[in-house]
Amino acid sequence: MNEARRRLLAAAAWAPLAGCSRREPTYDGGWVGAQHERGHRLHELKSGSLPAPAVERRAGVLIVGAGIAGLSCARTLARQGVDDVHLLELEDVAGGNSRGHRIAGMGCPLGAHYLPVPGEHAEEVSALMDEFGLRRQAAGQWVYDERHLCHSPQERLFIHGQWHEGLLPPVDALPAAERDPTLAHYRRFAQLVNEAGANQAFTMPTWRSRWTDALAALDALTFAAWLDQHQLTAPALRWYLDYCCRDDYGGSASDVSAWAGLHYFASRHGFHAPGMDHEERDGILTWPEGNAWLAQRLIQPLGDRVHAGMLAMRVSPGREEVVVDAWNARQNHMERWTARHVVMAVPLFLAVRLIDAPPPALAQIAPRMRYAPWLVANLHIDRALDDHPGPELSWDNVLYGSASLGYVDDMHQSTRPYPDATVLTSYWSWSDQRAHRETLLAMPWRERSARVIAELATAHPDLPGKVRRVDLMRYGHAMSIPAPGIRSHPALRALQSPAGRLSFAHADLSSYSVFEEACFHGVRAAKALRS
């Protein structure tokens, strides 16, 4: 029986639990986190004249958006002695894609759930590691606090009815006719990654790489087309690379550029085919609540300078100051902020809508940006799962051929000696199509949670009976997809220089969304204000 048929039959076997009124699931839960209705209010209010402001306030620097870029910018300015800094955040909690949640007393992420140990070029993130006490120097080398490094076992893959260690499909789990060709394609791709990554061609942050015409050529075509050019067609390899692109970029290998597909490996841990030397991956820092652990440490020193529930409606730059009109969702009134300088730490598609007469570079690049809708599902199970044969429950658990991106065990970092109740965080992403986004926003919580459980039940038939709560977090525009032509577009470089009294700081300026890039742009924008 092939993988697709097995998954279909398993999901069909559980489907009656989701739809039959006489067998209603025993779990509760609901939608949490992002207030997409507030974002839609921007269209409603801007279609007519904005209400008169009920409150007027001033700031030296006003940052619109309190995700990782905005928080990093504020932290850097404060460390440079700029005290009059305020942040406006649409949501009720700052942190952007690095927010966290709690269920049954256990922390769980609402977005990003790990941070790779930073490489030599990620100076901004390395500074955070030092400040937060995550690493120290010993005998001339950096040593990370093992309490924060991902414990073993780290990853496993469910394929053809059994769990296997690691996420790359093991050759011996494939049909006999596919094994030799797949291994050859694994090795060929590893060689190409090594060749492409020579001479610091791929770094993180990406703007410290040595950009060349060869990289621009890679950025001009899709990753899938590049793989076809090199005749890398083994189904297991193509599934794995597609999974990696969906996981890091929110788009498939047919959506992202070849530069992005190679950057995923060449900027971090490379690609290691079975039998190659140095198959160990770089260390990963993770916490039950994911990167919210880091976000909270960025937020805490800022205190009441972070203003949550504030929807920026209009940004009007002037010669001497910038005026920002914002809707206070908590007080239900309009506020007018006037600042000497404003930093736009929001996605570019939003920035272009907010700014009166946006800079030419922003007007050029914003229509070309594409954004992936995401769903993050946190499932509280009241007792340990009955696992299939193979490696035990790992931190990251992926199902081969699944519509989901797998799930993370949020209690993996605990020191308890036996498995017990936990929260599983399941991730889902879709390509940038309006129908996907509309379905995500329109589907009722009960139906969506039932689909999540049915998908995971293909590997864990006992899961439905152990779920006690499912909290769902949906992102209509979770992250920018590094589609062909975005990373090499000159507008991204132009937006890194202040435009009068406006600056831009967001991971969109790197064409894709990860913690390292957001932190880099936040620090960069802050330093540019002081130069």
N, C-alpha and C positions, 0 to 999 in steps of 0.2 A: 504494500500500500504506500503510495507516495505521500510526501509531507503535506501537500495541500489537501488531499482527501482526508488524511488523518485529522487535520485541524478542523475541517468542515464538519466531520462526524462528531468530534468532541464538542464543538460549539453547539451543534444541533441538539446533542443530548442534554445540554444544560439549559437551552433556550426556554423551555417551558417554565423554568423557575422565574424567569424575568417577566413573562407575559401572562401567566395563569393566575387569576385572582385567588384561587384556592390554595396556591403554593407561593404566596408572597415571600420574597426574601426577608430575612430577619434583621437586616442591617438598617441603620439610618445614616444621616449625613446631609450634605447640601453643597451649594456653590460657595466658595470662599475666595477671598483675595480681591483680584482686580475688579474695579468698578467701570466696566466698559460703557455703562449708561452715561457716566460723567463725560467720557470722551465724545460720545455722540451729542452731548449737550452743546459742544462747541459749534456744531453745524446749526443747531436750533437757534442759539442766541445770535450767532454772527449773520444769520439770514436777515435779521433786522438790525435796528440800532441797539447798542448795548445799554443796559440800565445805568443810570448815574451812579458813580461810586459813593458808597456809604462811609467809607474809611479811606484816608490818604496816609501813606507811609513812605519813608525814605530809607535808602540803604546805600552804602558805598559800592558794594558789589551784590547784585542779585543773580542767583543761579536758578534757572528754570529747569526743574527736573532733579530729583534726588535719588537717582540710581547710582551705580558705582562710579560713573564718570563725574557726576555732580558732587557726590560725597568726597571723592578724591580731590577734586578741585577745591572744595571748601576747606578740607584738611590741610592742603598745601598752602593756601592763602593764610590760614590761621597760624601755621608754623612760620610763615614769613612776616608775621606781625600785623596782618590785616584783620582787624577784629569785626569791622562792620560788614559782615557777610551774612546773607540770608538766603534760604533755599525755599522754593515753592514746589510742592509735590502733589500731584493729582490724587494719588491713593492715600488711604488712611495711615499707611505704614511706608516709610522710606525703604530703599534698598533695591528697587527695580526688579530685575530677574533674579536677584539674590535674596528675596524675602523668605521667611520661614513660617512654620505653623506648629501646633501641638495637638495631638490626639491622645486621650487616655494618659496624659502625663508624659508622653514621649514626643521628642522633637522630630520634625520631618521638614523637608524642603518644599517650597512652592515654585522652585525654579532650579537654578544651577546648584549642583550637589557636590562638586569637588573642584580642587585647584591643583594642577600639576606643579610639582616642585619647580620653581622658576629657573630658567636658564640664564646664561651670562648676560643676555641682552635685556632681560626684564628687570631693569634697575628699580623701577617704581614699585613693583610687587616685592622685590627683594627687600626694599626698605621697610615695607609693611611687615614682612616676616620677622625682621629684627625688632621692630617696635612692639609687635604683639608677642614676642618671646617664643616664636616658633622654631628658631634655629640659633645655633651658637657656633663659634669656631673652636675646633680642637685639632691640634697638630697641623695647623694650616689648612684644614678642610672644614666645610660647613657640615654640621651635624644637626639633623632635624629631630624635634621632640617626637619620640615614637608614639606617644599617646594620640597624636594628630595625624600620623601617617596611616594609610589604609591598611588594616590588618589582613592577614591571610586567612582563608582563600579570597582572592580578589575578584576573579571573573570566571564565569562558566557559561556554556552554550548548550541549549536543549535542541538536539538534532536527531531525527529519526528515532524518537522515543526514549532517548537517554541523554543525560547530562555529561558534558565533556569539559575539561579544564581549558580556560582561555576562550576568547571570542572568535578567533580565526577558525573556520570549520576544519576540523582535523581530517587529514587525507584518509585515514583508515575508517572514518565514519561514512565515507562517500561510496556510491556504487563502484564496483571494481573497475569498470571501464573508464571512470572519471579520475581515478587516483593519480596515475602517472602524468596525464596532461595538466591536472590541477597543480601538482607539485612543481612542474616546470614553469607554469604561469606564476605561481607564488615567487619562485626564485627570480624570474625575469623582472617582475614588478619590483622586488627588493633591490635589484641592481639598478633599475631606472631611478628609483627614489634616491639611492646613494649618489648617483651621477648628478641628478638635478640639484641636490642639496649641497654640492661642493661650493667652497669659497663664499660661505655665508649668504647664499642666494635666498634662503628662507630663514627668517628669524621671527621671534616673537618678542616685542611688537613688530609688526610687519614693516613699519616705516624705518626700521633700522637695518633692513636688508639692502643688499646691493642690487637695486632694480636695474634690469638690463632689457634690451630688445627681445632677448629670448624669453624672459618672464612675461613681457607684454604679449608675445605671441601665444604663450600658454593661456594667458588671461582672455584671449580672443575667441577661444573655442570651449566647448563643454568638456567636462572630464570624461563623460561617456564616449565622446567622439575621439578624444586622445587615446583612450583605452582601445577603441576599435582600430585606430591607426597602428597601434603596436600589437594588434592581434591577441590582446589579453581578453579572452572570451570565456574562460572557465566559469561555469555558473556559480560555484562556491566563492571564487574571488570576486566576481561581480556583485554577488549578494553582500559580501562583507564590505566592499568599498561603498556600495550604496547605503548600507547601514551607517557607516562612519560619516558619510556626508549628511544624512538625515539627522544624526545625533549631534553633530557639531554645528551644522549650518541650517538645518531645517528644510533642506532641499535634497533631491536625489542627485545621483551622478549626472543625470541629464539636465539638471537645473543649474548646477554650480560650474564654475570655470575649471579648466584643467589646472590652472595655478592654484586654486583653492583645494582641489583634490590632492595635489602633491604637498601643499603647505600643511595639511593636516598631519602628515607623517614627517616631512623633512624639517619642520620647525620644532619638533619635539623629540619623539622617541624612535623615529625611523619606521621601517617595516622589516620584520624579521621572519623569513620563511623557515619552516621546520628544518632543523638540522644546522641552521646558521649559528655562528658564534654570537655571543652577547644577545641572547634572546630576552633577557630581563628588561622589563619596561622601567621607565623612570618612576620615581616615587610619586604618590598622589596623597594630597592632604584632604581629609574629609571629616565631616561632623554629622551627627544625627540630623540637625537642621540644615545641612548643606552649607552653602556659602553665606547664609544668613549669619553664621558665626563671625565671619569677617565683616559683613555689612554692619552688624551691631556695634562693632568696635570702631568703625568709622563714624557712626551716628552719635554715639554716646557723648563725645566731647563737645558736640555742637549744640546740645541742649535745646533751648527754645528757639534757636535760629532756624530750625527745620520746621516749616509750616505745612502740615499735611492737610489733605482735603482741599487743596487750592488748585483750581483749574485756570491756567493762563488762557486768556481769551484773545488778547491782542498785544503785540509788542511794537512800539513806535519809537524807532531810533531818532535822536536829534543830534545836533552838533555838540552840545555840552552834556546831555543826559539822555537816558532812555526811560520811556514811560511804559509800564506793564499794567494792563487791566486784567484782574483775575477774579474768578467767581469763588467765594468762600462757601463750600458745600456744607460746612458745619453751621455757619451763621446765616446762610441763605441770603447773602448780599454780595455786591460787587466791591472790590477793593482796588485802589490805584496806588501802585508802587512806582516811585521815581528813584533811579539809581544812576551813579556816574558811569557804571559799566554793567552790562548784562551778559551772562554766559548761558548760551542755549545748550543745555545738556539733555536734549530730547532727541528722538529719532528725526531724521531729516525730513521725512514726509510730513511730520507734525510741525517742525520749525518753519517750513515754507508757508504753511497755512496761517501761522501766528504773526509773522513779521510783515508789517506794512512795507511795501517795496523791498522784497528780499534781495540780497546781493546776487549778482548775475550767476556766480558759481553755484549757489544754492538752487536757483531757478533752473539751472541746467541739469543738475544731478538728481534732484528730488524725484522728478517723474520717472526716472529710470530705476529707482530703488524698488526692490521686491522684498516682501516680508512674509515669513512663515507663521501660520497659526499653530498654536501648541495647546495641548491639554496635559496637566499634571494631576494625577489621581493618587491620593493617599488612602490606603486601605488598612484599617486596623483589624488584625486577626487575633483572636483570643488565645490561640495555642499554636504550637509549632506545626509546620506542614509535614505531611508524609511524603518525603522526597522519593523520586525515582532513583534507580541505580546510578551510580556515578559520583562525582565530587559533591560534597555537602554544600548546603546553602552558602552562597558567596555574597560579597558586597554588591556586585553587579551581576545580574542574571538575565540572559537574553535568549529569546526564542527564535530559532532559525525560520525564516520565511514569515515572521509575524508582521501584522500591521502596526504593532506597537514597537517601542524601542527597548522593551524589557522592563525590568524593575530593579530597584535598589532596596536592600534590607537596611532600614534606618537604625536598627539596634546592633548592627554589625560591629560597631566600635565599642560596645559595652564589654565588660570583663566578666559577665556571668558565665558560669561553667557549663550551661546547658541551654539549648534553644527553648524559647517560650513565646509568649505574646510579643508581637512586634508591629511595626507599621511598614508596609511595602509601598514604595513610591514608584508608580508606573508612568512612563513618559510616552507621549504620542505627538507626532508632528505631521503636517500636511503641506503640500506645495502651495504656492501663492496663487490660488484660484478663488475667486469671489464665492463660488458655491461652497467650497470647504469652510471658509470663514463664516458664512451665513449659517451653515448647518451646525457648526460648533456653537454659535451663539443661540441658535433657536432650539436645539434638541433639549428636551426636559432632563433634569438631573437623574431621574430614575432610569430612563432609557439609556443615557450615556453610561451611568455606573454599571448597569447590567451588561453592556457591551464590553466594558473593561474587564469585568469579572469573567465573562465567558471566554475572552481571549486568553487570560492567564490560566483558566481552568483546563486548557488543552495540555498544559504541562503539569498542572496541579488539580486533579479531579476533586480532591478534598477541600479545595479553597472555598467554594461557595458556602459550605456549611460552617466555616470558621470566621467569615467576615462579619464584623459587628458595626463598622462605620466606614463610609466612603465619602471623603471630602474632595471636591473637584475644583481645580483652578484652571480657568481658560484665558488664553492670551490671543486676541485677534491678530496682533502684529508683534509676535514674540521676539523675533530677531531678523536682521537683514540677511538675505541670501546673497552670497558672493557670486552673482550671475556673471556670465562673460561680459567683459568690458567695464566692470564697475571698479575693480581695484586699480586699474591703470588710468582711469579717467582723471584728467588734470584738475577737475573741480574739487576732488577730495584733498589734494595738496593745497589748493588755494584757500579752502575753508579752514585750514590750520593756522592762518594768519588773521589777526583781528580785522574786522570790517568796521572801521570807525570805532564806535563804543560797543560793538557787538563782538562776542567771541563764540566759537563753537567747540563743544567737547562732548563727544559721544562715540561709542564703538562703531557706529555707522561710518565714521571717517576712515575706518580700516576695511570697510566693506563686509565685515562679519562681526558677530557679537560673542565675545568671551571676556572674562574678567580682566585678563592681562591688557587687552586693547582698551577697554573702558578706563582702567586705572591710568594707563599711559596718557590718554587724551585729556583726562581730568587734570593731571599734574602738568602736562604741557601747556594747557590753556592758562593755568594759574601762574606759571613761570613767565609766560608771555605778557601777562598784565603787569608784572613787576620789572620787566626788562626795559 
